[in-house]
Every structure is written in structure tokens, then in C-alpha cells.
Amino acid sequence: MKKLGLAGLMIVGGVMVAACSEGSSGGEGAGEEELTIGISMPTQSSERWIADGNNMVDYFEDLGYKAELQYAEDVVENQVSQIENMITLGVDALVIAAVDGEALTSVLESANAEEIPVISYDRLIMNSEHVDYYATFDNYEVGVMQGQYIVDQLDLENEAGPFNIELFAGSPDDNNAHFFFNGAMSVLQPYLDEGKLVVGSGQTDFNQISILRWDGATAQSRMDNLLSSNYGGGEELHAVLAPADLLSIGVLASLKSVGYTADDMPIITGQDADIPSVNAIIAGEQSMTVFKDTRVLAEKAVEMTESVLNNEEPEVNDTDTYDNNVKVVPSFLESPVVVDIDNYEEILIESDYYTADQLN
């Protein structure tokens, strides 16, 4: 493995956190050299990415590594530049959650030329053979959970319907968005075919319903248009498939602007257990979110990285699913959890993910 040749860490473009553990050994098997891990996160607009980054820094520090953490703020060019700078600085490994999974091919060529291993984090990096491992949650199962929640809450096994539903999907440049959508539709499609569920807008294709960069304002605008075009005559909307809390909050804002309240709000799904969405669940507005414990995933990414640096095989549990168009990337999938009004205290507060004071 490549050895560190830095006298110290430099602050380079974008938002960066440099974490150093003075006098540490630099990880098991690293001898007396202190190794540096570059951590590239997509944005600080979602609390979960802040938690991901901070948790990884803490875990790497505890093992005696230095960690250089940067956020690209959802700008592809920022992320590419930041990773290039990390390579120039001489990091020993990279953990990357991509802004755009298809935009990193060239910079990963540079990492490979310097023998820097790459762990893809939560969002699969596409179109590159230089992705060594992938740490993520079971993304298809996330969608299944969201779809099944809608089925259960509407009691579609027993109710004839029809129930009106509108569909949202995530960013088309995020490979996970397709898994979320396909998982949800594996559950919902039979009821659409049967006519128990009806998409009032007729928009069911991924490309029609996807929201670039998971932008909540765009989701709100699209929901505004759906409501004015399809539900202006008193038609009731019963459910909204929203794949992430960033979109759910935009959907909620739109619905509330036309008079929906907690008493008649449609079933709204989400993902990430962001505080605004958890508070919306407590208020009876958002119905559920899929919780992905960033502490668990960050720890798995750190374990993978350390194994690679020690010339060991990381633990994986999926070698078939995640094809990035060049290779099937060996992966470890963690399990997501449904959170709603009935269990949020147990899952989020009792596990110390949040404090009670952070939630309404």
C-alpha cells in the first residue's frame, strides 16, 4: 500500500474538517507511520451526511488514523477538485459518497495511479473499475419498506379503493434512487395494475418523477403543479411515495399551502430520519421515514478501509447486486428500519441517535 508523505494537512477548496490524532501509530499494521484517510461527502444540506462524516472521522481517529473530511455541497466540480487535492496531498485511502456517481471516472484513474484504494460509500460510484468496495444499506429494501407502508396503511389487501397516489423518485445521477424506486414499485405495481391505486397525474416513469440532487424546493414545486393540475376539483390525495426526507419536507410544504392538515394529510413516506421529518411525524404530518443508522454504516466503511490498508479482505455480504457498468463491486449491506409515530422514541432516542430535546 502507498505510504503517507505529508508533513501535515492543508486546508483545500470547499468545506473541510481536518482531524488529527497526535502521536498515534496510524492503524493496525501501519508501523510507526500515521496514515491519512480522505473522506469525501456530498453535502451538508442533510443532517445524515454531516453525521456520516463526523462518525467516520471519530472512528478513524480512534484507530490512530488522520482523517481529512470535505463536503462538496452538491457541486460535482467541487467534489472532483477536492478528491484531486486529497490525492495530491497523499492520502492513503479514499471513502467517497458521490454527488454524481457517474462523474468520478477520471479522478479515480488518478487515485489508482497513486495506488490509493477507494471505498464507495452509500452511493455507488459508476463506470470505474477502480472502486474496491462498497458500503451501503439494502437500498432495494428501503423502497420495499416505503411501498409496503403505503399498502398497509391503506389496507389495500382488504379495501377496494381506488386510492389516489403520486410518485416521486430521487436524483437520476444517484444509483440508489433507482433501487429505491424499483423496490417501492415491486410492492405498489400490482395495486396500480388492479386499479386500487391510481396515479392522478399519470406520471409513473422514473424520468418523469425524479428530482435532481434530491432538491426539496424542486419537489415542492412539482407537488404544487400536481395538486393544481389534478386535484383542484376536490379530489382527495391519499398517498405520496417520497423516497427521502429532503423531498418529503417539500411535499409537505406544498400540501399545507393548499390547506391539508395533520387531520387529512395523505400518507407520506421518507428516508434518513432527518430531524424536520421526525418532528413532522410527531406532529402527525409525515407518516414514516426509513432510518439508516449512520453510526453503523460509518463503522463498516472504516472497517473495510482498514482491512484494505492491512492487505486483508473486508467482510462483504453481497457480490452480485451492485454492478457499476464496469464491474460488480463487492458490497456490505446494512439493514434499514421503518420509523413512525409508534416507534420513533425506541429507535431514535433510546439508541442515543437523537436526544429527546432535539425532537418536538
Secondary structure as GFF3:
##gff-version 3
##sequence-region A 1 360
A	DSSP	beta_strand	15	19	.	.	.	ID=ss1
A	DSSP	beta_strand	36	41	.	.	.	ID=ss2
A	DSSP	alpha_helix	47	62	.	.	.	ID=ss3
A	DSSP	beta_strand	66	71	.	.	.	ID=ss4
A	DSSP	alpha_helix	76	89	.	.	.	ID=ss5
A	DSSP	beta_strand	93	96	.	.	.	ID=ss6
A	DSSP	alpha_helix	105	113	.	.	.	ID=ss7
A	DSSP	beta_strand	118	121	.	.	.	ID=ss8
A	DSSP	beta_strand	133	137	.	.	.	ID=ss9
A	DSSP	alpha_helix	139	154	.	.	.	ID=ss10
A	DSSP	beta_strand	163	167	.	.	.	ID=ss11
A	DSSP	alpha_helix	175	194	.	.	.	ID=ss12
A	DSSP	beta_strand	197	199	.	.	.	ID=ss13
A	DSSP	alpha_helix	206	209	.	.	.	ID=ss14
A	DSSP	three_ten_helix	212	214	.	.	.	ID=ss15
A	DSSP	alpha_helix	216	230	.	.	.	ID=ss16
A	DSSP	beta_strand	239	241	.	.	.	ID=ss17
A	DSSP	alpha_helix	245	257	.	.	.	ID=ss18
A	DSSP	beta_strand	267	268	.	.	.	ID=ss19
A	DSSP	alpha_helix	275	282	.	.	.	ID=ss20
A	DSSP	beta_strand	288	291	.	.	.	ID=ss21
A	DSSP	alpha_helix	294	309	.	.	.	ID=ss22
A	DSSP	beta_strand	331	334	.	.	.	ID=ss23
A	DSSP	beta_strand	337	340	.	.	.	ID=ss24
A	DSSP	alpha_helix	344	344	.	.	.	ID=ss25
A	DSSP	pi_helix	345	349	.	.	.	ID=ss26
A	DSSP	three_ten_helix	356	358	.	.	.	ID=ss27
###
